[in-house]
Amino acid sequence: MSEAKVMNRWFAVVGAVLMQLALGAIYAWSVFTPSLIAAGWSKFQTQVVFSIGLVSFAISMVWAGKKLAQWGPTKLSFLSALVLGAGYALAGLVGGTSFTALCLFIGLIGGAGIGLGYVVPIAVGMRWFPDKKGFITGLAVAGFGFGAMAWVKLAGAWGNLIANIGLSTTFSLYGLLFCLMIAAGGIFMRFPPEGWAPEGYHPETNADAANDAEEENFSTTEMLRTPQFYLIFATFTFSAAAGLMSIGLMKLYPMEALQAAGHSVAEASAIAGTAMAVFFSLANGLGRIIWGTMSDKLGRKRSILLMTAIQGATLLAFTAMAGNAFLLYVGATIIGFNFGGNFALFPTITADTFGTKSVGQNYPYIFLAYGAGGIGGPLLGGVLGDMGNFPLAFTICGVCCFIGAAAIAMVKKPHRSLNASPETTG
């Protein structure tokens, strides 16, 4: 009888994708930076706003993870809609070019709005799809990556919003759209009834469920005492910093390199915009799904090692690629693909290492590495950009990725000793 009242679980997927498309707005920041530089900003200042947003995103996600069980996913979604929408709308209302205002409204408030909503579709999706956890998690976070493409192109080459209605009005319009999309998706953000399972799914005979029952689940305090946490955290920090630095500079640096190679300003802008909005963004979304699927066969540690090593090599080569349109598209695709893989692989290695049942409370602390990378990567790019040395920023981040690959290679599954203190196995 009650079976007929249960929501079709695919509505949760529709809601998750709708929310994540709007939450991916943070990756569209680079489309606004040329206008801000034209208004008198330094390259460093443009990256400060981006970094504040990333740190606010990561910190607010920890808080949201704790409130999810208490408030429920629908209420948290609506709060995310209001906070993110208000941040961008207020940025537009104050003129759109004030450094202090944008740090507050887009960086601090907008970043918090993203963090409040980001955890919801992942948690809800895994409850509705216990039989397809990897696929559904990758699909949910893929929307976050794909969202940047739409917002960049709408503001820039395809929609010409910045050129036609101005920067401040574009910010306000985006705030309204973000609010509506997240609120609409939030309607479907609800957990299934207690005891519900999809037809044909029997947890007691499911291999993953059996593995979950046997594994050790570490509390956050226990996890923070293990060397594995710090190795995983370091790898995520370096990998995130490399990708976030690239996002912040994917328009500015190639524009300079392309003009130096003989392209006009208009041509360079169009090519660099396409590299970011199409190639990087599409690969960013696909990387979340494909790396997550590959890791089920290769293993999580091996996949992260491979991903970070490829990223390091690409970043080192990027300085020779940025001035050629075809090679720029190839480089942007590889960097975006590997960057997207972070968001499928690090939640799962957290579950594999510290327990699936405790991943909800533990992953937000691993995810703080994203905030640390959001400080280091973009600010490094901004400082070296103002010094006229973009190539050095890519080189440093490339080397850091290789260090991250070495760190993840040292991770071994921890276990508890008799006194309940986690220690490393050989």
C-alpha positions as CSV (number, residue, x, y, z in Angstrom):
1,M,0.0,0.0,0.0
2,S,2.6,2.5,1.1
3,E,4.8,1.4,-1.9
4,A,2.8,3.6,-4.2
5,K,3.6,6.6,-2.2
6,V,7.3,6.3,-2.4
7,M,8.9,8.8,-4.8
8,N,10.4,7.5,-8.0
9,R,14.1,7.4,-7.2
10,W,15.0,8.9,-10.6
11,F,13.4,12.2,-9.5
12,A,16.2,12.4,-6.9
13,V,18.7,12.2,-9.8
14,V,16.9,15.0,-11.7
15,G,17.0,17.1,-8.5
16,A,20.6,16.3,-7.9
17,V,21.8,17.3,-11.4
18,L,19.7,20.5,-11.3
19,M,21.3,21.5,-8.0
20,Q,24.8,20.6,-9.0
21,L,24.6,22.5,-12.3
22,A,23.9,25.7,-10.3
23,L,26.5,24.9,-7.6
24,G,29.1,24.5,-10.3
25,A,29.0,28.3,-10.7
26,I,32.2,28.6,-8.8
27,Y,34.2,27.2,-11.7
28,A,32.8,29.9,-14.0
29,W,34.7,32.6,-12.1
30,S,37.3,33.0,-14.9
31,V,34.8,34.4,-17.3
32,F,34.4,37.5,-15.0
33,T,38.1,38.1,-14.5
34,P,38.9,40.0,-17.8
35,S,36.1,42.5,-17.0
36,L,37.4,43.0,-13.5
37,I,41.0,43.5,-14.7
38,A,39.7,46.0,-17.2
39,A,38.0,47.8,-14.2
40,G,41.4,48.1,-12.5
41,W,41.8,44.9,-10.6
42,S,45.2,43.1,-10.4
43,K,45.4,39.4,-11.4
44,F,46.1,38.7,-7.8
45,Q,42.9,40.3,-6.6
46,T,40.8,38.2,-9.0
47,Q,42.3,35.0,-7.5
48,V,41.7,36.2,-3.9
49,V,37.9,36.2,-4.5
50,F,38.1,32.7,-6.0
51,S,40.2,31.4,-3.1
52,I,37.9,32.8,-0.5
53,G,35.0,31.1,-2.3
54,L,36.8,27.8,-2.3
55,V,37.7,28.0,1.4
56,S,34.2,29.0,2.4
57,F,32.8,26.2,0.3
58,A,35.0,23.6,2.1
59,I,34.5,24.8,5.6
60,S,30.7,25.2,5.2
61,M,30.5,21.7,3.9
62,V,31.8,20.3,7.2
63,W,29.0,22.2,9.0
64,A,26.4,21.1,6.5
65,G,27.4,17.4,6.9
66,K,26.7,17.6,10.6
67,K,23.3,19.4,10.0
68,L,22.1,17.1,7.3
69,A,20.7,14.4,9.6
70,Q,19.2,17.0,12.0
71,W,17.6,19.3,9.4
72,G,17.0,16.9,6.5
73,P,18.1,17.4,2.9
74,T,15.2,19.5,1.7
75,K,15.7,22.3,4.2
76,L,19.5,22.3,3.7
77,S,18.9,22.6,-0.1
78,F,16.6,25.6,0.4
79,L,19.1,27.3,2.6
80,S,21.8,26.7,0.0
81,A,19.5,28.3,-2.6
82,L,18.9,31.4,-0.6
83,V,22.6,31.9,0.5
84,L,24.1,31.3,-2.9
85,G,21.4,33.3,-4.7
86,A,21.7,36.2,-2.3
87,G,25.5,36.3,-2.6
88,Y,25.5,36.8,-6.3
89,A,22.5,39.1,-6.3
90,L,24.0,41.4,-3.7
91,A,27.3,41.5,-5.6
92,G,25.4,42.8,-8.6
93,L,23.4,45.3,-6.6
94,V,26.6,47.0,-5.2
95,G,28.0,47.5,-8.7
96,G,29.8,44.3,-9.4
97,T,33.4,45.7,-9.4
98,S,34.1,46.4,-5.7
99,F,36.9,44.2,-4.5
100,T,35.7,44.2,-0.9
101,A,32.1,43.5,-1.8
102,L,32.9,40.6,-4.2
103,C,35.2,39.1,-1.5
104,L,32.2,39.2,0.8
105,F,29.2,38.4,-1.4
106,I,30.7,36.0,-4.0
107,G,33.7,34.7,-2.1
108,L,32.4,34.3,1.5
109,I,28.6,34.1,1.1
110,G,28.5,32.5,-2.3
111,G,31.1,29.9,-1.3
112,A,29.1,29.1,1.8
113,G,25.9,28.6,-0.3
114,I,27.8,26.1,-2.5
115,G,29.1,24.2,0.5
116,L,25.7,24.0,2.1
117,G,24.2,22.4,-1.0
118,Y,27.1,20.2,-2.3
119,V,26.8,17.4,0.3
120,V,23.0,17.0,-0.2
121,P,22.8,15.3,-3.6
122,I,25.6,12.9,-2.8
123,A,24.0,11.8,0.5
124,V,20.5,11.5,-1.0
125,G,21.7,9.7,-4.2
126,M,23.5,7.0,-2.2
127,R,20.4,6.3,-0.1
128,W,18.2,5.9,-3.2
129,F,20.8,3.9,-5.2
130,P,22.5,1.5,-2.8
131,D,22.8,-0.8,-5.8
132,K,24.7,1.8,-7.9
133,K,26.6,3.9,-5.4
134,G,29.6,4.6,-7.6
135,F,27.7,5.4,-10.7
136,I,25.2,7.7,-8.9
137,T,27.9,9.6,-7.0
138,G,29.8,10.2,-10.1
139,L,26.7,11.3,-11.9
140,A,25.7,13.7,-9.1
141,V,29.1,15.4,-8.9
142,A,29.4,15.5,-12.7
143,G,26.7,18.1,-12.8
144,F,28.9,20.3,-10.8
145,G,31.6,20.1,-13.4
146,F,29.3,20.5,-16.4
147,G,27.6,23.6,-14.8
148,A,30.6,25.8,-15.5
149,M,30.4,25.4,-19.2
150,A,26.8,26.8,-19.3
151,W,27.6,29.8,-17.0
152,V,30.8,30.7,-18.8
153,K,29.2,30.6,-22.3
154,L,26.0,32.3,-21.2
155,A,28.0,35.3,-19.8
156,G,30.5,35.2,-22.6
157,A,30.7,34.1,-26.2
158,W,27.2,32.5,-26.6
159,G,24.9,34.6,-24.5
160,N,27.1,37.8,-24.3
161,L,25.4,38.8,-21.0
162,I,28.4,40.7,-19.8
163,A,28.7,42.7,-23.0
164,N,24.9,43.3,-23.3
165,I,23.7,43.9,-19.8
166,G,26.9,44.5,-17.9
167,L,28.8,42.7,-15.1
168,S,26.6,43.8,-12.2
169,T,23.3,42.8,-13.8
170,T,24.9,39.5,-14.9
171,F,25.8,38.8,-11.3
172,S,22.2,39.6,-10.1
173,L,20.6,37.5,-12.9
174,Y,22.9,34.5,-12.0
175,G,21.9,34.9,-8.3
176,L,18.2,34.6,-9.3
177,L,18.8,31.6,-11.5
178,F,21.0,29.8,-9.0
179,C,18.3,30.3,-6.3
180,L,15.5,28.9,-8.5
181,M,17.5,25.9,-9.8
182,I,18.7,24.8,-6.4
183,A,15.3,25.3,-4.8
184,A,13.6,23.3,-7.6
185,G,16.1,20.5,-7.3
186,G,15.7,20.6,-3.5
187,I,12.1,19.6,-3.8
188,F,13.3,16.1,-4.7
189,M,16.0,16.0,-2.1
190,R,14.5,13.7,0.5
191,F,15.7,10.4,1.9
192,P,13.8,7.2,1.1
193,P,11.6,5.7,3.9
194,E,13.3,3.8,6.6
195,G,13.9,0.2,5.5
196,W,13.2,1.0,1.8
197,A,15.2,-0.8,-0.8
198,P,15.0,-0.8,-4.6
199,E,13.1,-3.7,-6.2
200,G,15.4,-6.7,-6.5
201,Y,18.1,-5.4,-4.2
202,H,18.8,-7.6,-1.2
203,P,21.5,-6.1,1.1
204,E,22.0,-9.3,3.0
205,T,23.2,-11.0,-0.2
206,N,25.0,-8.0,-1.7
207,A,28.8,-8.2,-1.8
208,D,29.4,-4.5,-1.0
209,A,27.1,-4.7,2.0
210,A,28.9,-7.7,3.2
211,N,32.2,-5.9,2.9
212,D,30.8,-2.9,4.7
213,A,29.8,-5.2,7.6
214,E,33.4,-6.6,8.0
215,E,35.4,-3.4,7.6
216,E,36.5,-1.2,10.5
217,N,34.9,2.2,10.7
218,F,37.0,4.9,12.2
219,S,35.6,7.9,14.1
220,T,36.8,11.3,13.0
221,T,39.1,11.5,16.1
222,E,40.6,8.1,15.3
223,M,41.1,9.0,11.6
224,L,42.9,12.3,12.5
225,R,45.5,10.2,14.4
226,T,46.5,8.1,11.4
227,P,49.3,8.9,9.0
228,Q,46.9,7.8,6.2
229,F,44.7,10.8,6.7
230,Y,47.6,13.2,6.2
231,L,48.9,11.4,3.2
232,I,45.5,11.4,1.5
233,F,45.0,15.0,2.6
234,A,48.3,16.1,1.1
235,T,47.6,14.3,-2.2
236,F,44.2,15.9,-2.5
237,T,45.6,19.3,-1.6
238,F,48.2,19.2,-4.3
239,S,45.9,17.8,-6.9
240,A,43.1,20.3,-6.1
241,A,45.6,23.2,-6.1
242,A,46.8,22.3,-9.5
243,G,43.3,22.1,-11.0
244,L,42.1,25.2,-9.2
245,M,45.1,27.2,-10.3
246,S,44.4,26.1,-13.9
247,I,40.8,27.1,-13.6
248,G,41.7,30.6,-12.4
249,L,44.3,31.1,-15.2
250,M,42.7,29.1,-18.1
251,K,41.5,32.3,-19.7
252,L,44.3,34.7,-18.8
253,Y,47.4,32.7,-19.5
254,P,46.4,31.2,-22.9
255,M,45.2,34.6,-24.0
256,E,48.8,35.9,-23.5
257,A,50.4,32.9,-25.0
258,L,48.1,32.9,-28.1
259,Q,48.7,36.6,-28.7
260,A,52.4,36.1,-28.4
261,A,52.0,33.4,-31.1
262,G,50.3,35.9,-33.5
263,H,46.6,35.7,-32.7
264,S,44.6,38.8,-32.3
265,V,43.0,39.8,-29.0
266,A,39.6,38.7,-30.2
267,E,40.9,35.4,-31.5
268,A,42.9,34.6,-28.4
269,S,39.9,35.4,-26.2
270,A,37.6,33.1,-28.2
271,I,40.1,30.2,-28.2
272,A,40.9,30.5,-24.5
273,G,37.2,30.8,-23.6
274,T,36.4,27.7,-25.6
275,A,39.3,25.8,-23.9
276,M,37.8,26.6,-20.5
277,A,34.1,26.5,-21.2
278,V,34.0,23.5,-23.5
279,F,37.0,21.3,-23.3
280,F,37.9,21.8,-19.6
281,S,34.3,21.8,-18.4
282,L,33.1,18.8,-20.4
283,A,36.2,16.8,-19.4
284,N,35.8,17.9,-15.8
285,G,32.3,16.4,-15.7
286,L,33.2,13.2,-17.6
287,G,36.3,12.7,-15.5
288,R,34.1,12.3,-12.4
289,I,32.1,9.5,-13.9
290,I,35.0,7.7,-15.8
291,W,37.6,7.9,-13.1
292,G,35.1,6.6,-10.6
293,T,34.1,3.7,-12.8
294,M,37.8,2.9,-13.6
295,S,38.7,2.9,-9.9
296,D,36.3,0.0,-9.3
297,K,38.6,-2.1,-11.5
298,L,42.0,-0.5,-10.9
299,G,41.6,0.2,-7.2
300,R,41.3,3.6,-5.6
301,K,45.0,4.1,-4.7
302,R,46.3,3.1,-8.1
303,S,43.8,5.3,-9.8
304,I,44.7,8.4,-7.8
305,L,48.4,7.7,-8.3
306,L,47.8,7.4,-12.1
307,M,45.6,10.5,-12.2
308,T,48.0,12.8,-10.3
309,A,51.1,11.6,-12.3
310,I,49.3,12.3,-15.6
311,Q,48.2,15.7,-14.2
312,G,51.8,16.5,-13.2
313,A,53.2,15.6,-16.6
314,T,50.5,17.7,-18.4
315,L,51.1,20.8,-16.3
316,L,54.8,20.6,-16.9
317,A,54.1,20.4,-20.7
318,F,51.3,23.0,-20.6
319,T,53.7,26.0,-21.0
320,A,54.6,24.7,-24.5
321,M,50.9,24.0,-25.3
322,A,49.1,27.2,-24.3
323,G,50.1,29.2,-27.4
324,N,48.7,26.6,-29.9
325,A,45.0,26.3,-30.2
326,F,44.9,22.5,-30.8
327,L,47.4,21.7,-28.0
328,L,45.6,24.1,-25.7
329,Y,42.4,22.2,-26.2
330,V,44.2,18.9,-25.5
331,G,45.9,20.3,-22.4
332,A,42.6,21.8,-21.1
333,T,40.9,18.4,-21.7
334,I,43.4,16.4,-19.8
335,I,43.7,18.8,-16.9
336,G,39.9,19.1,-16.6
337,F,39.5,15.3,-16.8
338,N,42.0,14.6,-14.0
339,F,40.7,17.5,-11.9
340,G,37.2,16.1,-12.1
341,G,38.4,12.7,-11.0
342,N,39.3,14.1,-7.6
343,F,35.7,14.3,-6.6
344,A,34.9,10.7,-7.5
345,L,38.1,9.1,-6.1
346,F,38.7,10.9,-2.8
347,P,35.3,10.2,-1.3
348,T,35.7,6.5,-2.2
349,I,39.3,6.2,-0.9
350,T,38.1,7.8,2.3
351,A,35.4,5.1,2.6
352,D,37.9,2.3,1.6
353,T,40.4,3.5,4.2
354,F,38.3,4.6,7.1
355,G,35.0,2.8,6.7
356,T,32.0,3.3,4.5
357,K,29.6,3.8,7.4
358,S,31.6,6.7,8.7
359,V,32.4,8.4,5.4
360,G,29.7,11.0,5.9
361,Q,31.4,12.4,8.9
362,N,34.9,11.8,7.8
363,Y,35.0,13.0,4.1
364,P,34.2,16.6,4.9
365,Y,37.6,16.7,6.8
366,I,39.4,15.2,3.8
367,F,37.6,17.7,1.7
368,L,39.2,20.6,3.6
369,A,42.2,19.8,1.4
370,Y,40.1,21.3,-1.4
371,G,40.0,24.5,0.6
372,A,43.7,24.4,1.3
373,G,44.3,23.8,-2.5
374,G,42.0,26.7,-3.1
375,I,44.3,29.0,-1.2
376,G,47.6,27.8,-2.5
377,G,46.9,27.2,-6.2
378,P,45.0,30.3,-7.3
379,L,47.1,32.7,-5.2
380,L,50.3,31.2,-6.5
381,G,48.9,31.7,-10.0
382,G,47.8,35.3,-9.2
383,V,51.2,36.3,-7.7
384,L,53.3,34.8,-10.5
385,G,50.8,36.2,-13.1
386,D,51.4,39.7,-11.7
387,M,55.1,39.0,-12.0
388,G,54.7,38.0,-15.6
389,N,55.6,34.4,-15.0
390,F,52.5,32.2,-15.6
391,P,54.7,29.3,-16.7
392,L,56.4,29.0,-13.3
393,A,53.0,28.6,-11.7
394,F,52.2,25.6,-13.9
395,T,55.6,24.1,-13.3
396,I,55.4,24.3,-9.5
397,C,51.9,22.7,-9.5
398,G,53.1,20.0,-11.9
399,V,55.9,19.1,-9.5
400,C,53.5,19.1,-6.5
401,C,51.3,16.6,-8.4
402,F,54.2,14.2,-8.6
403,I,54.8,14.7,-4.8
404,G,51.1,13.9,-4.3
405,A,51.5,10.7,-6.4
406,A,54.3,9.6,-4.1
407,A,52.3,10.4,-1.0
408,I,49.3,8.3,-2.1
409,A,51.6,5.4,-3.0
410,M,52.5,5.2,0.7
411,V,48.9,4.8,1.9
412,K,48.1,1.4,3.4
413,K,44.9,0.4,5.1
414,P,45.0,1.1,8.9
415,H,43.7,-1.1,11.6
416,R,43.0,-0.9,15.3
417,S,45.3,-2.5,17.8
418,L,44.0,-4.0,21.0
419,N,43.9,-0.6,22.7
420,A,41.7,0.8,19.8
421,S,44.5,3.0,18.5
422,P,44.7,2.9,14.7
423,E,48.1,1.9,13.3
424,T,49.5,1.1,9.9
425,T,49.7,-2.4,8.5
426,G,52.8,-3.5,6.6
